[in-house]
Amino acid sequence: MIWRRPIRPLALAVALAAPALLHAQAPQNDLASVQRHLSAVETMTANFTQTDRNGRVLSGVLTLKKPGKIRFQYEKGVPILLVSDGKSLYFLDYQVGQKQRWPIGNSPLGILLNPARDASKFARVVPSSDPRVVSVEAYDPKRPEYGRITMIFGRQASAPAGLMLQGWVALDAQANRTTVRLTGQRFNAPVADSAFRFNEPSRGRR
């Protein structure tokens, strides 16, 4: 494939970085199911497909390990990497030798990667017309630069707590939309910490 620089570095990170507010009308049973799912998942691997606002599609493999570790390994020929080592989230562009870092702290990745977080304080369950779907929106009006994310779960009896994370839709502060879809999800298989290591980008590398 011909590589062209994708969406802004924060576009996918927004999907991981926004804390959410509890919504009073959220169905309590769905919120509890989301909490049980998040508590039950220690590791996850999945194939992902990422679509940006221009319809450009990238794919790759997602690896997650609690607490705080995640890696988006893009397909061959795409010289970027998004990875968290448990302390910081990094966006690496090997084509231009660029590295950007955001501290995880209490907000980035909290709802997915911190098993100690209470989903009732960081999740807004959005009512859905499809009973097979549970949608969870994350938004912090005090930090609009984080944008919004809506995570989509499908009800599936064989998945942890009966929910399968199918992907999410992120909207950044400039209203740029990024959609991530997951397939081939696998839960709680052993994942080595070495999966979240990365090579430093070099500005002289092309």
N, C-alpha and C positions, 0 to 999 in steps of 0.2 A: 504494500500500500504506500501511497505518497503521504508523508507526514506533513501536516500543517499545524501550527501552534493552536491548541484547543482553547476552550473557554478560559476565563480569568482563573488564576490559581485558587482563589477563594471560593469559586463556584461550587466545587464538590465539598470543600471543607465546610461551607455553610451547612451542608447537610449533616454534619457531625458536630457542629459547634454551638448550636442555639439551645439554651435552656428553655423550658416551657412553663406555662402557668396552668394551674388547675382550673378547669372550667366547671362551673356549678352544675350545668345541665348534663354533664357527661354521665353515661350509664355506669353505675358503680360496679356492676358485674364485669363489664368489659374492661374497665380500668384495673380491676383486681386481676383479671386474666392476663393483661399486659404485664403487670407487676410480676406475676408468677412466671410468665415466659422469660422475662428479662433476668429473673433470679435463677432460673433453671439452666440458662445457656452460659456455659463457661467458655466454650470455643465454638466457632462456626467457620466453615469454608463454603464458598459459593462462587459460581460464575456470575459476572455482572456485565450489564450492557448500559452504557451511559450515553444519554442523548442531550445535546445542548440546545440553546434557544434557536440556533440556526438549522437544527435537524441533523447536525453532524454526530455520528455514532462511533463510540470507542468501546471496546470490550476488554475483558481481562478476568483476573481471579482475585476474589476478596478473601482475606484471612483475618480472623478476629480471635483475640484471646484476652480474657479478663484477668486482672484489671488493666485497662488502659491501652491495650495494644491492638493495632489494626493496620492492614496493608492492602493497598489497591495496586496490584501488579498488572500493568497494562499489557496489551498484546504486543507481540514482536514487531519492532519497527516504530513504536511509540516511545520516545525517549524521556518520559516523565514517570514519576513515582510519588504516591501519597502514602505516608507511613507514620505511625506513632510508635514510639519505643516504650510507652508507658508513662512518660513524663512530658514529652512534647510532640506536637504534630508537625511534620515536615512536608513541604512540597518541593520536589527536586526536579529540575529541568536540566537534563544532561546535554541537551543540544546547545544551550546558551551558557551552561555552567552556573546556573542559578539555584540558590537554596533559600527557602523561606521557612520561618519557624513561628509557631504559635504555642504558648504554654497551654497544657490541658486544663490545669486549675480545677475549678468546681463546675465549669460550664461546658467546655468542649467535650464531646464524647460521653458526657455524663449519663445520658439515658440508655445508651447501648453498652458502655464499657465499664461502668462502675456498679458492681453488684450491691453496694451499700446504699445507693440512692433510692429514695422513696418515689416511685413513679407518680404517686398521687400529688406530689408537689412539683413535678417537672413534666407533666403530661396533660394534654387536653384531648380527650377522646371526642372526635367529630362524629355526630350522628350520620349514619349511612342508610340509604334506601335498600342496600343489598345486605341481607342478614348474614351472608357468608364473609363479610368484610368488616374489619375493625381499622379505622383510620385514627392516627394519633398525630396531632399538630403540635409543633414546638415553636414558641415565639416569646421573646422578652421585649416588651415595649420600652424598657429602659436602655436596651442595647440594640437599636434598630440595625446596626451594622452587621449583626448576626443573621438578619433576614428571617425567613420562615422555612420550616421543613414539615412535610406531612409524610409520616411513615405508614405504609400499608401492610396490614397483616391479613392473611386468609385463615379462616377456621379450618383446621386439619387435625383430626384426632390423634394421628401418629406423631405430631410435632410437640415440642415442649409446651406444656400447659394448653395444648390444643390450638396453638397459634403458629403460623408460619410467616416469618418476615419475607414479604415479596418484593420490597423495594421502597423507594421514597421519591418525593418530589420536593426540590429545594428552590426557594425563591430568594435571591439576594436583595440587598438594599436598593439596587438599581433595577429591580424587577426582572432580572435575568433568570430564566427557569432552566433547571437541570433535572432530568429524570433518570433514576437508576433502577434497573430491574434485575432481580436475582433469580437464578435457576440452579438446580443441583445442590440445594442447601444440605449441608451435613453438620450435625451438631455433636459437640462434646467428644470428638475424637482428639487424641493427643496432638498438640502443636508445640513445637520447640520454640524457645525464645529467640533462637537464631533466625527464625523466619522474619523477624522484624529489624534485622540489621540492614544496612545499606552502604553503598559506596558513595563517598563524597564527590559531588560534581566538580569538574575542572573547567575553568573558563577557556582554556585552550583546546578543549575537546569539541569535536564536531561529529 
